[in-house]
Amino acid sequence: MSRSIVVVAALVARAALAQDFELDLSEEKPKVPAELKPSIAVLSVIAGDAEESSLGRARQLESEVLKQLVQSDEFQTVIEPATVAKTIGDGASAAVQKCVDYACFDGAIKALKANRAVRFVVTRQGAGSVVTVFGFDPAVTAVLQTSQDSQEKAEKSFLGFAGKSQAQKDREFLKKLAPFIKDVLGKLATANGKIAIDNNEQSAVSQVDGVEVGTGTLEVVVQRGTHTVKVLADGFLPFEQTVTVEALKTVPVKVSLVAKPVEIKQVAKVEQPTDTIFTRPGLYVAAGGVVAAAVGVVLGQSASSVTTRIKAGGDPLAVTRAEAKAAQTNAILADVLVGVGAALVAGGVTWVVLTPTVGPVKKPTIEPSESTGVNGAVLSFSGSF
């Protein structure tokens, strides 16, 4: 009976001790595989004012933060402020050192290819300092912001002695802030998860949130939260699926690609002109020659009639001087027109005879392609020329 009372008393005392000191008596956290540990970028540890004490404590606080991050083994990669500034560049570094909103932090971790980000500001307050922390986890919609006062009191000098030195005060400051820093970093250490993409089309390219991650079947480590998976492959319609990933969990995505439908385009019908003798240019040349020769013959007959009347004699007034002169001109024109007409007739007939007859042209046909993997259409033309 007395032993039971002792055990109960011990449990009550343990519970009271845990409540007083806020001890975590829950089960141990599950071991996180190295590949699922998040990476974190320490954007900056700066002084919020121009006080010498703030500047000094900011430098010391940066060393403490980096030491805790390395010793905690909760993060896969730790990016130091110097590396942050070098990676982002001088132009953006100043702005990143003062990030307070979601957009600024989100842009910074994407540029650094990190999962989480944090920055610290040390400001003088009374005899001590206040440390303000801005932590960023993309799975949370708001930036984590919290502060801790060192709660230092001013010391009165006695007989010319100032009491503790500044170095001693700084050591006590870091010792007092260590649990606070650990708690903040612990809130940013939530493990990542995975997306397992099962895709039989090995040439298909997979994207997660618009970033290409590989081809075929693969696993991708992502932060917890909502993500969009998109798969693209030649000859197939795009595949897209939205998934929600939890810490330490793997979400399967079974890719089902659908082939693109065969697209048959209508081809404009080209009317082939009827190939007859009347559509040949040579025929018109020959016809023009016939007309010219005919006109020449008529003019020649007119001139010959006047000449016959003159030779026949009779009343001299029967043939006027004008008629005689016109007859002479008509005779010349007749010779020219008959010659030209004959040449045109000969050339036109030769053109018609030498021009080959164009055979009928078959209309274009459209046949679907039987090639593997890619659907399409093939145009086939045939005929005689």
Secondary structure, 3 states (H helix, E strand, C coil): CHHHHHHHHHHHHHHHHHHHHCCCCCCCCCCCCHHHCCEEEEEEEEECCCCHHHHHHHHHHHHHHHHHHHHHCCCCEEECHHHHHHHHCHHHHHHHCCCCCHHHHHHHHHHHCCCEEEEEEEEEECCEEEEEEEEECCCCCCCEEEEEECCCCCCCCECCECCCCHHHHHHHHHHHHHHHHHHHHHHCCCCCEEEEEECCCCCCEEEECCEEEEECCEEEEECCEEEEEEEECCCECCEEEEEEECCCCEEEEECCCCECCCCCCCCCCCCCCCCCHHHCHHHHHHHHHHHHHHHHHHHHHHHHHHHHHHHHCCCHHHCCHHHHHHHHHHHHHHHHHHHHHHHHHHHHHHHHHHCCCCCCECCCEEEECCCCCCCCEEEECCECC
